[in-house]
């Protein structure tokens, strides 16, 4: 992109606060954390339901960004940058993207539907890429923000676009249509996703069809519901299993050995095509791709050859444990410039190690000349502080000299042959390659031995939950996030790294060793130790942790050590007991506390805090209000006596939602960030973070009268198919969840747990589930939820999450 700022001002009808409008804009951003932000970036300060981009403007100016699209100029920043004032920054981003789209006249395939959008997009890219230089949506960029950002990656060298568009309610698609402006439309499966945003299925279909109002043709599955809503003016190219009036009639599907043969008739002739899938969702997605190729007049031989090579689409960046204490980021299925930027931004958020290695294949479909492309890639590598580049491919090898500390190989096989001569240890490795390079083989040699049972942590969901609670806070209120107990069972370091990347103010741990581990792994955020033992005070000082002090004995012990080390103004946090009666100074202790603090300069009171006992229970509303009032009184007494102005905080997750008037200077976010609320209405807005998964180890059929498991607690009353799953109470699954109380999900169907849960295994009834050994099993996640399990076991979700053993491998993904 190269557009003068003054031209953008004109397009947006914006008023500009500066006369410096001759700047060339090369990059558009909405993410303050991106390493690609710079002097030629135009930053759109988007205001969303859970975040406000304006709060990052000051820091971005300090980092060298000088051009902003804003609703208002943040206080104190007048004259310090070029500010383009508009009424709505999101609308401005969409308006600019629509203008940018109008500069290009290549054909565009626009895809929408409830399910399958991203898979169809990626498969179409694979099928058509030998013949076109394609720009497409990276990952699942199909939202009101994602679609504009996708379009803005286009350049004059592209000759085909493939973009997906998703909506969750009415009026959204009419904003996306002029941005995508498809010439070929594809409508994928219509399911129940986002039903809550529409009055009916018909309304949802009508809204989605607005994407195609100016398209030359619509490719879709011919059904009466859709046909009845299509405008008469639109050209239709349909397929059907049942209606032979469709342009393409699917007469038969044969499935065998994880392959399917699709028999179809088109223009009076019968053909067949084979794909390497047997599930119906993949078959329907493949048929959508087939129709695009037929419409574009591909011959049958080409269609058959290419569709036989379709592959599972990995739509997420996955963090895995690597060999020799490495952290491995697997993005091994695509290599294009847009997705490389996303992957490098993700790499930047994973700061476990200073050392970073990029394994990169030749980059395809950039639309740029090789010289321009690899110069830009080299700039990205520098901006993201990559210490080593391993290039694989003939083209990247020709530009080896652009990269610092770079080694190249002509192909993946040569890299693997030389692998034992390469040192991978104590570093983060991003594996980013086009599918043709088969980088999954590189991931296989770099990854630690795979586990059958894993807890998958969705980092996007965690970020979204953080922003949900941030949006409830007053502008200057700080936020501490609790990462104690191994991040509530989800993983400590990786989550701490993400929170540091998201610029939270504090991390909270229970004990010193948790904080020391994070500091040793490079976390720079201030870390408060909530339950410090006196024996850990020396280590707390050594590692620059910040202790909570809750008793006169603890204070005196800490002062003794601090003064012996001749330390001045070491930060401490004073805990007041306002009714929890667990830890903290009571009212009677405050005079002595003030007296001691007045006589020492070894410490400074960084914050004063308390903890609410009933913030989640409205029946104890008066008690909670009394705690808040007492905290305000006692903390004010301390502040006046000591003439200090520390941070004050009393609210936990439930308190943030139920007592917004008591935010003081900071709040402490705990289980809410992990996607759990005690309020059913609030729960609807939180995203599931952790999904515990395993596989089926073995399936057997037992006759009526036979039993399963210890104690013969399950007796089959009829012939029953039993699946054994390698997870048990040693992994954190309560025995109380067994013997018919609980269930797992296999192939999206419930399978009841039969008999007693064993130490390392559990068994489920799969009589009514069409499944095979090796199939995935969901232990908890979206269904069943940890809340549902907790209710059945008469406990709380905290216990379910924190019980998951650390022998269960954590896999982090975006």
C-alpha positions in Angstrom: 0.0 0.0 0.0 1.2 3.5 -0.9 -1.4 6.2 -0.5 -0.8 9.8 0.5 -2.4 10.8 3.8 -4.1 13.7 2.2 -5.9 11.4 -0.2 -7.1 9.3 2.8 -8.4 12.5 4.5 -10.4 13.2 1.4 -11.9 9.7 1.2 -12.9 9.8 4.9 -14.1 13.4 4.8 -12.1 13.7 7.9 -10.8 16.9 9.5 -7.1 16.8 10.1 -5.4 18.4 13.1 -2.1 18.9 11.2 -0.8 20.3 8.0 1.6 17.4 7.5 -0.6 15.5 5.0 2.0 14.6 2.4 3.1 11.5 4.3 2.9 8.2 2.4 0.9 5.6 4.2 2.2 2.1 3.7 0.5 0.2 6.5 -2.9 0.2 8.3 -3.2 -1.1 11.8 -5.7 -1.5 14.6 -3.4 -3.4 17.0 -1.2 -1.3 19.3 1.0 -4.4 20.1 2.1 -5.0 16.5 5.8 -4.8 15.8 4.9 -3.5 12.3 3.6 -0.2 13.6 5.9 2.7 12.5 6.2 6.1 10.9 4.2 5.1 7.8 1.4 3.4 9.7 -2.1 4.8 9.9 -3.6 3.6 13.2 -7.4 3.4 13.4 -8.4 3.8 17.1 -11.3 1.4 17.0 -13.8 1.5 19.9 -15.2 -1.9 20.5 -17.5 -3.4 23.1 -14.5 -4.4 25.3 -11.8 -2.0 24.3 -11.0 1.5 23.2 -8.0 2.0 20.8 -7.7 5.7 21.9 -6.1 4.6 25.2 -3.0 3.3 23.3 -2.4 6.4 21.2 0.1 8.0 23.7 2.3 4.8 23.8 2.1 4.5 20.0 3.3 8.1 19.5 6.3 7.2 21.8 7.0 4.2 19.5 7.1 6.4 16.4 3.6 6.2 15.0 2.4 9.6 13.9 -0.9 9.1 12.0 -4.2 8.3 13.7 -7.8 8.0 12.8 -9.7 9.0 15.9 -13.2 9.9 17.3 -11.5 12.4 19.6 -7.9 13.5 20.3 -6.8 12.1 23.7 -6.2 14.7 26.3 -2.7 16.2 26.3 -1.8 14.8 22.8 -2.9 17.8 20.7 -0.3 18.7 18.1 1.8 15.6 18.8 0.7 13.6 15.7 -1.5 13.8 12.6 -5.1 13.1 13.9 -7.9 12.4 11.3 -11.1 13.2 13.2 -14.1 11.1 12.2 -17.5 10.3 13.8 -16.9 6.6 13.9 -13.4 4.9 13.5 -14.8 1.5 12.6 -17.0 3.0 9.9 -14.0 5.0 8.7 -11.9 1.8 8.4 -14.7 0.2 6.4 -15.1 3.3 4.2 -11.4 3.3 3.5 -11.3 -0.4 2.7 -14.2 0.0 0.3 -12.3 2.9 -1.5 -9.2 0.7 -1.6 -11.2 -2.2 -3.1 -12.5 0.1 -5.8 -8.9 0.6 -7.0 -8.7 -3.0 -8.1 -10.6 -4.7 -10.9 -9.7 -8.4 -10.6 -12.4 -11.0 -10.0 -13.3 -11.7 -6.4 -14.8 -14.8 -4.8 -16.9 -13.8 -1.8 -17.9 -16.5 0.7 -20.4 -16.5 3.5 -22.6 -19.0 5.3 -22.8 -20.4 8.8 -20.1 -23.1 8.5 -17.3 -23.9 6.2 -16.3 -20.4 5.1 -12.6 -20.6 6.0 -12.2 -24.2 4.7 -13.8 -23.4 1.4 -11.6 -20.2 1.1 -8.4 -22.2 1.8 -9.3 -25.0 -0.5 -10.2 -22.6 -3.3 -6.9 -20.9 -2.8 -5.1 -24.3 -3.1 -7.2 -25.3 -6.2 -6.8 -22.1 -8.1 -3.3 -20.9 -7.0 -1.5 -22.6 -9.9 -3.2 -20.3 -12.3 -3.7 -17.0 -10.2 -1.8 -14.7 -8.0 -4.4 -14.7 -5.1 -5.0 -12.3 -2.2 -7.2 -13.9 0.4 -8.4 -13.4 4.0 -5.7 -14.5 6.4 -6.9 -17.2 8.9 -10.5 -16.5 9.7 -10.5 -12.7 9.2 -14.2 -12.4 8.3 -15.6 -9.9 10.8 -16.5 -6.2 10.6 -12.8 -5.5 11.2 -11.2 -8.6 9.7 -12.8 -8.1 6.2 -11.4 -4.5 5.8 -8.0 -5.6 7.0 -8.0 -8.5 4.5 -8.9 -6.3 1.6 -6.2 -3.8 2.5 -3.6 -6.5 1.7 -4.3 -6.3 -2.0 -1.9 -4.8 -4.5 -1.7 -4.4 -8.3 0.0 -7.7 -8.9 -2.9 -9.8 -7.6 -5.4 -11.1 -10.2 -7.9 -12.9 -8.0 -9.3 -12.3 -4.5 -10.9 -14.8 -2.2 -12.6 -13.3 0.9 -14.9 -14.6 3.5 -17.5 -12.5 5.4 -19.3 -13.5 8.6 -22.1 -11.7 10.4 -23.8 -12.1 13.7 -26.8 -9.8 13.3 -28.7 -7.6 10.9 -27.2 -4.6 9.0 -23.7 -6.0 9.2 -23.5 -7.5 5.7 -24.5 -4.3 4.0 -21.4 -2.8 5.5 -19.2 -5.6 4.2 -20.6 -5.9 0.7 -19.0 -2.8 -0.8 -15.7 -3.8 0.8 -15.7 -7.3 -0.7 -17.8 -6.6 -3.8 -17.6 -10.2 -5.0 -18.0 -11.1 -8.7 -18.5 -14.7 -7.8 -20.6 -15.5 -4.7 -20.4 -18.8 -2.7 -23.0 -19.5 0.0 -21.9 -22.4 2.3 -23.9 -24.4 4.8 -26.6 -22.5 6.8 -26.6 -23.7 10.4 -27.5 -22.5 13.8 -24.4 -20.4 14.4 -25.4 -16.8 15.5 -29.1 -17.6 15.5 -29.5 -15.4 18.5 -28.7 -12.3 16.4 -31.7 -12.9 14.0 -35.4 -13.2 14.4 -35.6 -16.3 12.2 -33.5 -18.5 9.9 -35.1 -16.7 6.9 -33.9 -13.4 8.2 -30.4 -14.7 8.7 -30.3 -16.0 5.1 -31.7 -12.7 3.7 -28.9 -10.8 5.5 -26.2 -13.2 4.3 -27.5 -12.9 0.7 -26.9 -9.2 0.8 -23.2 -9.9 0.1 -24.1 -11.1 -3.4 -26.4 -8.3 -4.5 -23.9 -7.1 -7.2 -22.3 -10.5 -7.9 -22.2 -12.0 -11.3 -23.2 -15.4 -10.1 -24.2 -17.2 -6.8 -23.0 -20.7 -6.2 -25.1 -22.5 -3.5 -26.9 -25.7 -2.5 -30.3 -25.6 -4.0 -33.0 -25.7 -1.3 -36.4 -24.1 -1.2 -35.6 -21.9 1.7 -32.8 -20.2 -0.1 -34.5 -20.2 -3.5 -37.5 -18.4 -2.1 -35.3 -15.5 -0.9 -33.0 -15.1 -3.9 -33.5 -11.9 -6.0 -34.8 -12.8 -9.5 -32.0 -10.7 -11.0 -29.1 -12.9 -9.6 -27.6 -15.6 -11.8 -27.7 -19.0 -10.0 -25.3 -21.9 -10.3 -26.6 -24.5 -7.8 -26.1 -28.1 -6.8 -28.3 -30.6 -5.0 -28.5 -34.2 -3.8 -32.2 -34.3 -4.5 -33.3 -31.7 -7.0 -32.1 -32.6 -10.5 -33.1 -29.2 -11.8 -30.0 -27.9 -10.2 -27.1 -27.1 -12.5 -25.0 -29.8 -10.9 -26.8 -32.8 -9.6 -25.0 -35.0 -7.1 -26.3 -38.5 -7.8 -24.2 -40.6 -5.4 -21.6 -40.5 -2.7 -19.4 -43.5 -2.1 -17.2 -43.4 1.1 -14.5 -45.9 2.0 -11.2 -45.7 3.9 -11.4 -42.0 4.7 -12.1 -41.2 1.0 -15.2 -40.2 -0.8 -16.1 -40.4 -4.5 -18.7 -37.8 -5.6 -20.7 -38.7 -8.7 -22.3 -35.8 -10.4 -24.0 -34.7 -13.7 -23.3 -31.4 -15.4 -24.5 -30.2 -18.8 -25.9 -33.6 -19.5 -22.6 -35.5 -18.8 -21.8 -37.7 -15.8 -18.5 -37.3 -14.0 -16.9 -38.3 -10.7 -14.3 -36.8 -8.4 -12.6 -38.2 -5.4 -11.6 -36.3 -2.2 -9.7 -37.6 0.8 -12.5 -37.1 3.3 -15.7 -39.0 4.3 -17.5 -36.6 6.7 -20.5 -34.8 5.2 -19.3 -31.3 6.1 -16.1 -31.8 4.1 -18.1 -33.3 1.2 -20.4 -30.3 1.0 -17.4 -27.9 1.3 -15.7 -29.8 -1.5 -18.8 -29.6 -3.7 -18.8 -25.8 -3.3 -15.2 -25.8 -4.6 -16.1 -28.1 -7.4 -18.8 -25.7 -8.6 -16.4 -22.8 -8.6 -14.0 -24.7 -10.8 -16.9 -25.8 -13.1 -18.1 -22.2 -13.4 -14.6 -21.1 -14.2 -14.5 -23.8 -16.9 -11.8 -26.0 -15.6 -11.5 -29.4 -17.4 -12.4 -32.6 -15.6 -8.9 -33.9 -15.5 -7.6 -30.8 -13.7 -10.5 -30.9 -11.3 -10.0 -34.5 -10.4 -6.2 -34.2 -10.0 -6.4 -31.1 -7.7 -9.4 -32.1 -5.6 -7.8 -35.5 -4.8 -5.1 -33.5 -3.0 -7.3 -31.5 -0.7 -6.1 -31.5 2.9 -7.3 -30.8 6.4 -7.2 -27.0 7.1 -5.5 -25.9 10.3 -7.1 -22.6 11.1 -5.1 -21.7 14.2 -1.6 -20.9 15.4 -0.6 -23.6 17.9 2.0 -23.4 20.6 3.6 -26.7 21.4 6.4 -27.9 23.7 9.5 -28.5 21.6 12.7 -30.5 22.1 15.5 -29.2 24.3 13.2 -26.8 26.2 12.1 -25.0 23.1 8.7 -23.4 22.5 7.3 -24.3 19.1 4.7 -22.3 17.1 3.2 -24.4 14.4 1.9 -22.5 11.3 3.0 -25.1 8.8 0.1 -25.0 6.3 0.5 -21.7 4.5 3.1 -19.1 3.6 1.9 -15.7 2.3 2.9 -12.2 3.4 -0.3 -11.3 5.2 -0.4 -14.5 7.4 3.4 -14.1 8.0 2.7 -10.7 9.7 0.0 -12.3 11.9 2.3 -15.2 12.8 5.1 -12.8 13.7 2.8 -10.7 15.9 1.8 -13.9 17.7 5.5 -14.8 18.1 6.1 -11.4 19.7 3.4 -12.2 22.3 5.2 -15.4 23.3 8.2 -14.0 25.1 9.3 -17.1 27.0 12.8 -16.9 25.4 14.8 -14.0 24.1 16.2 -16.2 21.3 13.8 -16.6 18.4 14.2 -18.7 15.2 12.1 -18.4 12.1 11.9 -21.4 9.8 10.4 -20.0 6.6 9.6 -21.4 3.2 9.4 -19.6 -0.1 6.4 -17.1 0.1 3.7 -17.3 -2.6 1.1 -15.0 -3.9 2.4 -11.8 -2.4 1.7 -9.9 -5.6 5.1 -8.3 -5.2 8.3 -8.8 -7.1 10.6 -11.2 -5.3 13.1 -8.4 -4.6 10.4 -6.1 -3.0 8.8 -9.0 -1.1 11.9 -10.4 0.5 13.1 -6.9 1.4 9.8 -6.4 3.2 10.1 -9.8 4.9 13.6 -8.9 6.1 12.2 -5.7 7.7 9.6 -7.8 9.5 12.3 -10.1 10.8 14.3 -7.2 12.1 11.2 -5.6 13.7 10.4 -8.8 15.5 14.0 -9.3 16.8 14.5 -12.7 15.1 18.0 -14.0 15.9 18.1 -16.8 13.3 16.3 -17.4 10.0 16.3 -20.8 8.3 15.0 -20.4 4.8 13.8 -23.4 2.8 13.2 -23.0 -1.0 15.0 -21.9 -4.1 13.7 -18.4 -4.1 14.3 -17.4 -0.4 17.8 -18.9 -0.8 18.5 -16.3 -3.5 17.8 -13.5 -1.0 19.8 -15.1 1.9 22.0 -12.0 2.3 19.0 -9.8 3.3 18.7 -11.7 6.6 21.0 -11.7 9.6 22.3 -15.2 10.7 20.5 -17.0 7.9 21.0 -20.5 6.6 19.0 -21.9 3.6 18.2 -25.3 2.1 16.7 -26.0 -1.3 14.0 -28.2 0.2 12.6 -29.7 3.4 14.4 -33.1 2.8 17.8 -31.4 2.8 16.9 -29.5 6.0 15.9 -32.8 7.7 19.1 -34.5 6.5 21.1 -31.7 8.2 18.8 -31.5 11.3 21.2 -33.2 13.7 23.8 -30.5 12.9 21.5 -27.7 13.9 21.2 -26.6 17.5 17.6 -26.0 18.8 17.5 -25.3 22.5 16.0 -22.7 24.9 14.3 -20.7 22.2 11.0 -20.0 20.5 10.8 -21.5 17.0 8.1 -20.3 14.5 7.6 -22.8 11.7 5.9 -21.1 8.8 5.7 -22.8 5.4 3.6 -23.3 2.3 1.8 -26.7 2.3 3.8 -27.9 -0.7 7.0 -27.8 1.5 5.4 -30.4 3.9 6.6 -28.5 7.0 4.6 -30.8 9.2 7.6 -33.1 9.0 9.7 -30.3 10.5 7.2 -29.9 13.3 7.3 -33.6 13.9 11.1 -33.6 14.6 11.0 -30.4 16.7 8.0 -31.3 18.8 8.2 -33.2 22.1 6.6 -36.7 22.1 2.9 -36.2 21.5 0.3 -36.8 24.2 -3.0 -38.4 23.6 -4.6 -36.3 26.4 -4.2 -32.5 26.2 -5.8 -29.4 27.6 -6.1 -26.9 24.7 -6.0 -23.3 25.7 -7.6 -20.7 23.4 -5.5 -17.6 23.8 -7.9 -15.5 21.7 -10.7 -16.4 24.0 -8.6 -15.4 27.0 -7.8 -12.0 25.4 -11.5 -11.5 24.6 -12.5 -12.3 28.2 -9.8 -9.9 29.5 -11.2 -7.1 27.3 -14.8 -7.9 28.4 -13.9 -7.1 32.0 -11.6 -4.2 31.0 -14.7 -2.6 29.4 -16.4 -2.5 32.8 -13.6 -0.4 34.3 -13.3 3.3 34.7 -10.5 4.7 32.4 -7.8 5.0 35.0 -8.5 1.8 37.0 -5.6 -0.7 36.8 -6.0 -4.4 36.5 -4.3 -7.3 38.2 -4.8 -10.8 36.8 -4.4 -13.8 38.9 -2.1 -16.5 37.5 -1.8 -18.5 40.7 -2.3 -22.2 40.8 -0.7 -22.7 37.4 -3.0 -20.1 35.8 -6.1 -21.7 37.4 -4.9 -25.0 35.9 -4.6 -23.5 32.4 -0.8 -22.9 32.4 1.3 -20.2 34.0 4.0 -18.8 31.8 2.1 -18.8 28.4 -0.8 -17.0 30.0 1.5 -14.6 31.8 3.2 -13.8 28.5 -0.1 -13.1 26.8 -1.1 -10.8 29.7 2.2 -8.9 29.6 1.6 -8.5 25.8 -1.9 -7.1 26.6 -0.3 -4.6 29.0 -2.1 -5.6 32.3 -0.7 -3.8 35.3 0.0 -6.6 37.8 0.1 -10.4 38.0 -1.0 -12.2 41.2 0.5 -15.5 42.5 -0.1 -17.3 45.7 3.4 -18.3 46.6 6.9 -17.0 46.0 8.0 -20.0 43.9 5.3 -19.3 41.3 6.5 -15.8 40.9 10.2 -16.8 40.8 9.4 -19.3 38.0 7.8 -16.5 36.0 10.6 -14.1 36.6 13.2 -16.7 35.6 11.2 -17.2 32.3 11.5 -13.5 31.5 8.2 -12.0 32.7 8.8 -8.4 33.5 5.4 -7.4 34.9 5.2 -6.6 38.6 4.2 -9.7 40.4 2.4 -9.7 43.8 2.8 -12.7 46.1 -0.5 -13.0 48.0 0.5 -15.7 50.6 4.2 -15.2 51.2 5.8 -17.3 53.9 8.5 -15.7 56.0 11.0 -18.2 54.8 10.6 -16.9 51.3 11.2 -13.2 52.0 14.8 -13.3 51.0 13.9 -14.9 47.7 11.1 -12.3 47.1 13.7 -9.5 47.5 16.2 -11.3 45.3 13.7 -11.8 42.5 12.0 -8.4 42.9 8.6 -9.8 43.7 6.2 -7.8 45.8 4.8 -9.4 49.0 1.4 -9.0 50.5 1.9 -8.2 54.2 -1.0 -9.3 56.3 0.3 -9.3 60.0 2.5 -7.4 62.3 4.7 -10.5 62.7 5.1 -10.8 58.9 5.9 -7.1 58.6 8.5 -7.2 61.3 10.1 -10.3 59.8 10.3 -8.7 56.3 11.7 -5.4 57.7 14.4 -7.3 59.6 15.6 -8.9 56.3 15.2 -5.7 54.2 17.1 -3.6 56.7 19.9 -6.2 57.0 20.3 -5.9 53.2 20.2 -2.0 53.5 17.2 -1.9 51.1 15.2 1.3 50.7 11.6 1.7 49.6 10.9 -2.0 48.7 7.3 -2.3 47.4 4.9 -4.1 49.7 1.1 -4.5 49.7 -0.9 -4.2 52.9 -3.8 -6.6 53.4 -6.7 -5.5 55.5 -9.3 -7.9 56.9 -12.7 -6.4 56.4 -14.8 -9.6 57.2 -13.3 -12.5 55.3 -11.4 -13.5 58.4 -8.7 -15.3 56.5 -5.7 -13.1 56.3 -5.2 -9.4 57.0 -4.8 -6.6 59.6 -7.9 -5.9 61.6 -9.1 -2.5 62.8 -7.3 -2.9 66.2 -4.0 -3.5 64.4 -4.0 -0.4 62.3 -2.5 2.0 64.9 0.5 -0.3 65.4 0.8 -0.9 61.7 1.0 2.9 61.1 3.5 3.4 63.9 5.9 0.8 62.5 5.6 2.0 58.9 6.3 5.6 60.1 9.7 4.5 61.6 11.1 2.8 58.5 12.2 3.7 55.0 13.0 0.1 54.0 9.6 -0.4 52.5 7.0 1.6 50.6 3.3 0.8 50.6 2.6 0.2 47.0 -1.0 -0.8 47.6 -3.6 -1.5 50.2 -6.1 -4.3 49.6 -8.8 -6.4 51.1 -10.8 -9.4 49.9 -14.6 -9.7 49.6 -16.3 -12.8 51.0 -19.7 -12.5 49.2 -19.2 -10.5 46.0 -20.9 -13.2 44.0 -24.0 -13.6 46.3 -26.6 -10.9 46.2 -28.3 -12.3 49.3 -25.3 -10.9 51.3 -25.4 -7.5 49.6 -25.4 -5.5 52.8 -22.4 -7.5 54.2 -20.5 -6.8 51.0 -21.3 -3.1 51.1 -20.1 -3.1 54.8 -16.8 -4.7 53.7 -16.3 -2.0 51.1 -17.2 0.8 53.5 -14.8 -0.6 56.2 -12.0 -0.9 53.6 -12.5 2.7 52.5 -12.4 3.9 56.1 -9.3 1.9 57.2 -7.3 2.5 54.0 -8.1 6.2 54.2 -6.9 6.3 57.8 -3.6 4.8 56.7 -3.2 7.1 53.8 -3.8 10.2 55.9 -1.5 9.1 58.7 1.3 8.1 56.4 0.7 10.8 53.9 0.8 8.3 51.0 -1.4 7.7 47.9 -1.1 4.0 47.2 -3.2 1.8 44.8 -6.3 0.5 46.5 -8.1 -2.6 45.5 -10.8 -4.9 46.9 -12.8 -6.2 43.9 -12.4 -9.7 42.5 -14.0 -11.1 39.3 -17.6 -11.1 40.7 -17.0 -7.7 42.4 -16.0 -6.1 39.1 -19.5 -6.9 37.8 -21.6 -6.5 41.0 -19.9 -3.5 42.7 -18.6 -1.2 40.0 -18.7 1.8 42.4 -15.9 0.1 44.4 -13.2 -0.1 41.7 -10.9 2.3 43.6 -7.5 2.3 41.7 -7.3 -1.4 40.7 -9.3 -4.6 40.5 -8.2 -8.2 40.6 -9.4 -10.4 37.8 -9.4 -14.2 38.5 -11.6 -16.9 37.1 -13.5 -14.6 34.8 -10.6 -14.3 32.4 -10.6 -18.1 32.1 -14.2 -18.0 30.9 -16.2 -18.7 34.0 -18.8 -16.5 35.8 -21.3 -17.3 38.5 -23.8 -15.1 36.7 -25.6 -17.0 34.0 -26.3 -13.9 32.0 -22.7 -12.8 32.1 -21.6 -16.3 31.2 -23.2 -15.8 27.8 -20.6 -13.1 27.0 -17.5 -15.1 28.1 -15.7 -17.4 25.8 -14.5 -20.9 26.7 -10.8 -20.9 27.2 -9.8 -24.5 28.1 -10.9 -27.7 26.3 -9.8 -31.0 27.8 -9.4 -33.6 25.0 -8.4 -37.2 24.7 -8.9 -40.0 22.3 -10.5 -43.5 22.2 -7.9 -46.1 23.0 -10.0 -49.1 22.4 -13.6 -50.1 21.6 -15.2 -53.4 22.6 -18.7 -54.9 22.6 -19.9 -56.7 25.7 -23.0 -58.9 26.0 -25.9 -58.2 28.4 -24.9 -59.2 32.0 -21.3 -58.3 31.7 -19.8 -55.5 33.8 -17.3 -52.6 33.3 -14.6 -51.4 35.7 -13.8 -51.8 39.3 -16.5 -53.0 41.6 -18.7 -54.0 38.7 -20.7 -50.8 39.2 -21.9 -50.8 35.6 -23.9 -53.9 34.4 -24.9 -54.1 30.8 -28.6 -54.7 30.4 -28.2 -55.3 26.6 -25.3 -55.7 24.2 -23.2 -52.5 24.8 -20.3 -50.9 22.9 -17.7 -49.6 25.4 -14.9 -47.1 24.5 -11.9 -46.7 26.8 -10.3 -43.3 27.1 -6.8 -42.7 28.6 -7.7 -40.1 31.3 -8.6 -40.7 34.9 -8.6 -39.3 38.4 -4.8 -39.0 38.4 -5.3 -36.5 35.6 -7.9 -34.6 37.7 -11.2 -36.2 36.7 -13.3 -36.6 39.8 -14.5 -40.2 40.5 -17.8 -38.6 41.4 -18.2 -37.8 37.7 -18.3 -41.5 36.8 -20.9 -44.3 37.0 -23.5 -42.6 34.9 -23.3 -39.1 36.4 -21.1 -37.6 33.8 -20.5 -37.8 30.1 -18.0 -37.0 27.3 -18.6 -35.8 23.7 -17.6 -38.0 20.8 -18.5 -37.0 17.2 -20.7 -34.2 18.8 -22.8 -36.9 20.7 -23.0 -37.5 24.4 -21.4 -40.7 25.7 -22.2 -41.5 29.3 -19.3 -42.6 31.6 -19.9 -46.2 32.7 -18.6 -47.6 35.9 -15.9 -46.2 38.2 -13.4 -43.8 36.8 -9.9 -45.4 37.1 -6.6 -43.7 38.0 -5.6 -43.4 34.3 -8.7 -44.4 32.3 -12.4 -44.1 32.1 -14.9 -46.0 30.0 -18.0 -44.7 28.2 -21.0 -46.2 26.4 -20.8 -45.5 22.7 -23.5 -47.9 21.6 -25.3 -45.1 19.8 -22.2 -43.3 18.6 -20.6 -44.1 15.2 -16.9 -43.8 16.3 -13.6 -45.5 15.8 -10.5 -46.1 17.9 -8.3 -42.9 17.7 -11.3 -40.6 17.4 -11.2 -37.3 19.5 -13.0 -37.1 22.8 -14.1 -33.9 24.5 -13.9 -34.2 28.3 -14.9 -30.6 29.0 -15.0 -27.4 27.1 -18.1 -26.0 25.4 -20.0 -29.1 26.3 -19.9 -30.3 29.0 -18.7 -27.0 30.6 -16.7 -26.9 33.8 -19.7 -25.1 35.4 -22.0 -28.0 34.5 -19.5 -30.5 36.0 -19.1 -28.4 39.1 -22.9 -28.3 39.7 -23.2 -32.0 39.3 -20.4 -32.6 41.8 -21.6 -30.0 44.3 -18.4 -28.0 44.0 -17.2 -24.9 42.2 -15.6 -24.5 38.7 -12.3 -23.4 40.4 -11.9 -26.9 41.7 -12.6 -28.6 38.4 -10.0 -26.4 36.6 -7.2 -26.5 39.2 -7.5 -30.2 39.6 -6.2 -31.0 36.1 -2.9 -32.6 36.6 0.3 -31.0 35.2 1.0 -34.4 33.6 -1.7 -33.4 31.1 0.0 -31.5 28.3 -1.2 -27.9 27.7 -1.4 -26.8 24.0 -1.9 -23.1 23.4 -3.3 -21.8 20.2 -4.6 -18.7 18.4 
